[in-house]
Amino acid sequence: MSTLILTNIGELTTNVEGLGDDPTDPTGVIRGAAVAIVDGRIAWIGRAADRPRSLADVSAVVVDAEGRAVIPGFVDSHTHLVFAGDRADEFAARMAGQPYVAGGIRRTVAATRAASDDELRARLRGFVDEMHRQGTTTFEVKTGYDLTLDGEARLARLAREVTDEVTFLGAHVVPDEFAGDRDAYIDLVCGPMLDAVLPFARWIDVFCERGAFTPAESRRILLAGIDAGLLPRLHANQLGHGRGARLAAELDVISVDHCTYLDEEDVRLLAASDVVVTLLPGVEFSTRQPYPDARRLIDAGVSVALASDCNPGTSFTSSLPLMVALAVREMGMTVAEAVWAATAGGARALRRSDVGSLALGARGDLVLLDAPTRTHLAYRPGVPLVRAVYRGGELIA
């Protein structure tokens, strides 16, 4: 039996309502805290002074936090990490005033098709290490940068080597070779391509947007995935107003992502559903679009998550601390809301109850910050505040 004890924690965010100093605080903050992880799971949590004698195991690893803050490991529920190539020139062009359009995806498709398994695997593992160093302990990875039957299966297989949260995104854009026959490509996505990724994928996603797939096409693809046993999620309302968010509410997908452009009816329908809205402020940072209005969503009762959308075209960052800072500065979120959205919110967007919080029995994923409070994630943006990262009680960064 392995035991890890973190003690002398200045501020511990548990994300367990009723557990903290203020019983009405949904983030369950405990000051002067300690947490014990036994065999990878949270076994005890509370004030350091109340730590039970039964945890005084001489073989336990005891870490003195010296008054620093601890939060649950970040949960990044939206990434595109399996790809080759670079699109820095597009970023430079956008910063010079050129608007973003979805067509750049095809450049990454060409580079990814040309890359070997080992090249893709090495880059993927580099991104995983990068995420760990920034406090991310659970993450999702999408396919979508090959758009052939064998290629999408290859990306799903490689993604599954690093995470159980693999998403089939064959409906990213229509590839050039099907430009004259969209229906044939959708038939491929809904049939043989879907069958090929099923051994590796848990989710199905569609880019429902102008330049990608219409709401009717998105509905057909999502329903095919649901019928095959995959869980649905959706890219929607990123580039302008559309019916994607309403489709998400109608189909009761698990998460609808982006949602930069929502009208009042969109918000009403999302609030009446169980759909998590995953906001991706790195995209707005990189494309100079308006930031989504998180305050309006939260005040309406919508469950909000934050994710990186790490991808080579529109958000080439894996930093959830940066997403927290952007959400607080640009999207009307409090620090508590933003940290919850990047941890418990991400877990909800992945339909996971074992991560995102420090509840008893949850996996022992936590981040020791080199700061006295979680507020410093937004107060000191760009500063590497992650001192140590534990996943299942094991030090990983």
C-alpha positions in Angstrom: 0.0 0.0 0.0 1.4 3.4 -1.0 0.5 6.5 0.9 1.2 10.2 -0.1 0.4 13.0 2.3 0.5 16.6 1.4 0.3 18.8 4.5 0.6 22.5 5.5 -1.4 23.5 2.5 -2.3 27.2 2.7 -5.3 27.0 0.5 -6.8 23.7 -0.8 -9.4 23.7 -3.5 -11.4 20.5 -3.4 -14.4 21.2 -5.7 -16.6 19.4 -3.2 -19.4 21.6 -2.0 -19.9 21.5 1.8 -16.4 20.2 2.5 -14.7 23.5 2.8 -14.5 26.3 5.4 -17.6 27.8 3.9 -20.3 25.2 3.4 -22.0 27.2 0.6 -18.8 27.4 -1.5 -19.0 25.0 -4.4 -15.3 24.9 -4.7 -14.9 23.6 -1.1 -11.8 25.6 -0.1 -10.0 24.5 3.1 -7.2 26.6 4.6 -4.5 25.0 6.7 -5.3 21.7 5.0 -3.8 18.3 4.3 -4.8 15.5 1.9 -3.9 11.8 2.0 -3.7 9.6 -1.1 -3.6 5.9 -0.6 -3.0 3.5 -3.5 -3.8 6.4 -6.0 -7.1 7.5 -4.5 -8.1 10.3 -2.1 -8.4 8.6 1.3 -8.7 11.6 3.6 -9.0 15.4 3.3 -9.4 18.1 5.9 -7.5 20.4 8.2 -3.9 19.4 8.8 -4.4 19.6 12.5 -7.1 17.0 12.3 -5.2 14.4 10.4 -6.0 11.0 11.9 -3.3 9.0 13.6 -4.1 6.1 11.3 -2.4 8.0 8.5 0.9 8.3 10.4 2.3 5.4 8.4 6.1 5.4 8.7 6.3 4.4 5.0 4.2 7.3 3.8 5.7 10.0 1.6 5.0 13.3 3.3 5.2 16.5 1.3 5.2 19.8 3.2 3.4 22.4 1.0 4.8 25.2 3.2 1.7 27.3 2.9 1.3 26.9 -0.9 -2.0 26.4 -2.6 -3.2 23.1 -4.0 -5.9 22.5 -6.7 -7.2 19.4 -8.5 -5.4 18.4 -11.6 -6.6 20.3 -14.7 -8.9 18.4 -17.0 -8.5 19.5 -20.6 -11.6 18.2 -22.5 -10.8 19.6 -25.9 -7.5 19.1 -27.8 -6.2 18.2 -31.2 -2.8 16.9 -30.4 -2.1 14.3 -33.1 -0.8 16.3 -36.1 2.2 17.2 -38.1 3.3 20.5 -39.6 3.2 24.2 -38.5 0.9 27.1 -39.3 2.7 30.0 -37.7 2.4 32.0 -40.9 -1.4 31.9 -40.6 -1.1 33.3 -37.0 1.2 36.1 -38.3 -1.3 36.9 -41.1 -4.2 37.1 -38.6 -2.2 39.4 -36.4 -1.8 41.6 -39.5 -5.6 41.7 -40.0 -6.5 38.6 -42.1 -9.6 36.9 -40.8 -9.7 33.2 -39.8 -11.4 30.7 -42.0 -11.6 27.0 -41.5 -9.7 26.1 -44.7 -6.3 26.0 -43.0 -7.2 22.7 -41.5 -6.4 21.1 -44.9 -2.8 22.2 -44.7 -2.4 20.2 -41.4 -4.2 17.3 -43.1 -1.5 17.2 -45.8 1.4 17.3 -43.3 -0.2 14.7 -41.1 -0.8 12.3 -43.9 2.9 12.5 -44.8 4.2 11.9 -41.3 5.2 8.5 -40.0 3.7 6.9 -36.9 7.0 7.5 -35.0 7.0 11.2 -35.9 3.4 11.7 -34.8 4.0 9.6 -31.7 7.0 11.6 -30.7 5.3 14.9 -31.1 2.2 13.7 -29.3 4.2 12.5 -26.3 6.0 15.9 -26.3 2.7 17.7 -26.0 1.6 15.3 -23.2 4.8 16.1 -21.2 4.1 19.8 -21.9 0.6 19.5 -20.5 1.8 17.6 -17.4 4.3 20.4 -16.6 1.4 22.9 -16.6 -0.8 20.8 -14.3 -3.0 18.9 -16.7 -3.6 15.4 -15.5 -6.5 14.3 -17.7 -7.1 15.2 -21.3 -9.0 14.4 -24.5 -7.5 14.0 -27.9 -9.4 14.3 -31.3 -8.6 12.8 -34.6 -9.5 14.9 -37.7 -6.2 15.7 -39.3 -6.1 12.8 -41.8 -9.7 12.3 -43.1 -9.0 9.0 -44.8 -10.3 5.7 -43.4 -7.0 4.2 -42.5 -5.5 7.6 -41.5 -8.3 8.4 -39.0 -7.9 4.9 -37.5 -4.2 5.5 -37.2 -4.7 8.9 -35.4 -7.2 7.3 -33.0 -4.8 4.4 -32.3 -2.0 6.8 -31.5 -4.2 9.0 -29.3 -5.3 5.9 -27.4 -1.7 5.3 -26.4 -1.8 8.4 -24.2 -5.5 8.8 -23.1 -8.7 6.9 -22.9 -10.6 10.0 -24.0 -10.3 9.7 -27.7 -12.7 11.5 -30.0 -13.5 10.6 -33.6 -13.5 13.9 -35.6 -13.6 12.6 -39.2 -16.2 15.4 -39.7 -13.6 18.1 -39.3 -13.8 19.4 -42.9 -14.5 17.7 -46.2 -11.1 16.8 -47.7 -10.0 18.0 -51.1 -10.5 14.7 -52.8 -14.2 14.8 -51.9 -14.8 18.5 -52.8 -17.2 17.5 -55.5 -19.1 14.9 -53.6 -19.8 15.8 -50.0 -22.4 13.1 -49.6 -19.9 10.4 -50.5 -17.5 11.7 -47.8 -20.3 11.8 -45.2 -21.3 8.3 -46.1 -17.6 7.3 -45.5 -17.6 9.0 -42.1 -20.9 7.4 -41.0 -19.9 4.0 -42.2 -16.5 2.4 -42.8 -14.5 5.2 -41.2 -16.6 5.1 -38.0 -16.2 1.3 -37.9 -12.5 1.7 -38.2 -12.1 4.0 -35.2 -14.5 2.3 -32.9 -11.9 0.1 -31.2 -10.1 3.3 -30.0 -12.6 6.0 -29.6 -15.1 7.0 -26.8 -16.5 10.1 -28.4 -17.8 11.5 -31.7 -17.5 15.1 -32.7 -18.5 17.3 -35.7 -17.3 20.8 -36.7 -20.7 22.3 -37.3 -19.8 25.6 -38.9 -19.7 27.4 -42.2 -16.9 26.0 -44.2 -17.2 22.7 -42.5 -20.6 20.8 -41.9 -24.2 22.0 -41.9 -26.5 21.3 -39.0 -28.3 18.6 -41.1 -25.0 16.9 -41.9 -23.9 17.2 -38.3 -27.1 15.6 -37.1 -26.7 12.6 -39.4 -23.0 12.1 -38.4 -23.7 12.4 -34.6 -26.6 10.0 -34.8 -24.5 7.5 -36.6 -21.9 7.7 -33.9 -24.5 7.5 -31.1 -26.0 4.4 -32.8 -22.5 2.9 -32.8 -22.1 3.5 -29.0 -20.0 6.7 -29.0 -20.8 9.7 -26.8 -21.6 12.9 -28.7 -20.0 16.3 -28.5 -20.0 19.2 -31.0 -18.0 22.2 -32.3 -20.5 25.0 -32.8 -21.1 28.7 -33.1 -17.4 29.5 -33.4 -17.3 31.7 -36.4 -20.8 33.3 -36.2 -24.4 32.7 -35.3 -25.8 29.4 -36.4 -28.0 26.5 -35.4 -25.2 24.3 -34.0 -25.8 25.2 -30.3 -29.5 24.4 -30.8 -28.7 21.1 -32.4 -26.5 20.4 -29.4 -29.4 21.1 -27.0 -31.8 19.1 -29.1 -29.6 16.0 -29.2 -28.5 16.5 -25.6 -24.9 16.1 -26.5 -22.4 15.9 -23.6 -20.5 19.0 -24.5 -20.9 21.8 -27.1 -17.6 23.6 -27.6 -16.7 27.2 -28.7 -20.1 28.9 -28.4 -18.6 32.3 -29.1 -21.7 33.5 -30.8 -25.0 32.7 -29.0 -28.3 34.5 -29.0 -30.8 34.5 -26.1 -32.7 31.5 -27.4 -29.4 29.5 -27.7 -28.6 30.3 -24.1 -32.2 29.5 -22.9 -32.1 26.1 -24.6 -28.6 25.2 -23.3 -29.6 26.2 -19.8 -32.7 23.9 -20.0 -30.5 21.0 -21.1 -27.7 19.0 -19.4 -25.2 20.1 -22.1 -21.8 21.4 -20.8 -20.6 24.5 -22.7 -16.9 24.2 -23.2 -15.3 27.6 -23.8 -11.9 27.9 -25.5 -10.5 31.4 -25.0 -7.1 30.4 -26.6 -9.0 30.5 -29.9 -10.2 34.0 -29.4 -6.7 35.1 -28.3 -5.2 33.6 -31.5 -7.9 34.7 -34.0 -8.8 38.1 -32.6 -12.5 37.1 -32.4 -14.7 38.4 -29.6 -14.4 36.3 -26.4 -17.5 34.2 -25.5 -19.7 35.7 -22.7 -19.1 33.2 -19.9 -20.9 35.5 -17.4 -24.2 35.3 -19.3 -24.0 31.5 -19.5 -23.1 31.0 -15.8 -25.8 33.5 -14.7 -28.3 31.5 -16.9 -27.4 28.3 -15.1 -25.3 26.7 -17.8 -22.5 24.4 -16.8 -19.3 25.8 -18.2 -15.9 24.1 -18.8 -12.6 25.6 -20.0 -10.3 23.8 -22.3 -7.2 24.7 -24.4 -8.3 23.5 -27.9 -4.6 23.0 -28.5 -4.2 22.8 -32.3 -1.8 24.2 -34.9 -4.2 26.6 -36.5 -6.2 28.6 -34.0 -4.9 27.9 -30.4 -1.4 26.5 -30.4 -1.2 26.4 -26.6 -1.7 23.6 -24.1 -1.8 25.9 -21.1 -4.9 25.7 -18.9 -3.4 28.3 -16.5 -3.5 30.7 -19.5 -7.1 29.7 -20.1 -7.9 30.5 -16.5 -6.3 33.9 -16.8 -8.0 34.7 -20.1 -11.4 33.6 -18.7 -11.0 35.9 -15.7 -9.7 38.9 -17.6 -11.8 38.7 -20.8 -14.9 36.5 -20.1 -16.4 37.8 -16.9 -15.5 34.7 -14.7 -14.3 34.9 -11.2 -11.1 33.0 -10.3 -13.2 30.4 -8.4 -15.4 29.9 -11.5 -12.5 29.6 -13.9 -10.5 27.1 -11.8 -13.7 25.0 -11.3 -14.4 25.2 -15.1 -10.8 24.0 -15.9 -11.0 21.1 -13.4 -14.5 19.9 -12.4 -16.1 21.5 -15.5 -13.7 19.6 -17.8 -14.4 16.4 -15.9 -18.2 17.0 -16.4 -17.5 17.6 -20.1 -15.8 14.2 -20.3 -18.5 12.6 -18.1 -15.9 11.7 -15.5 -16.6 11.6 -11.8 -13.1 10.3 -10.7 -11.2 13.4 -11.7 -11.6 17.2 -11.4 -12.3 17.2 -7.7 -10.6 15.9 -4.5 -13.6 13.9 -3.2 -13.0 10.8 -1.2 -12.3 7.9 -3.6 -11.4 10.2 -6.5 -8.1 9.7 -8.3 -5.3 11.5 -6.5 -4.7 14.1 -9.1 -3.5 17.4 -7.7 -1.3 20.4 -8.5 0.9 22.1 -6.0 1.2 25.8 -6.9 4.2 28.0 -6.2 1.8 30.6 -4.8 -0.3 31.0 -1.7 -3.7 31.1 -3.5 -5.3 29.9 -6.7 -5.9 33.6 -7.5 -2.3 33.9 -8.6 -3.1 31.8 -11.7 -4.9 34.9 -13.0 -3.0 37.5 -11.0 0.4 36.4 -12.3 -0.4 35.3 -15.9 2.4 33.7 -17.9 4.5 32.9 -14.8 5.2 29.1 -14.3 3.4 28.7 -11.0 3.1 24.9 -11.1 5.6 23.5 -8.6 4.6 19.8 -8.7 2.0 17.6 -10.3 0.6 14.3 -9.0 -1.5 11.9 -10.9 -2.9 9.0 -9.0 -0.6 10.0 -6.2 2.5 9.7 -8.4 4.7 12.7 -9.1 4.6 13.2 -12.9 6.0 16.8 -13.2 
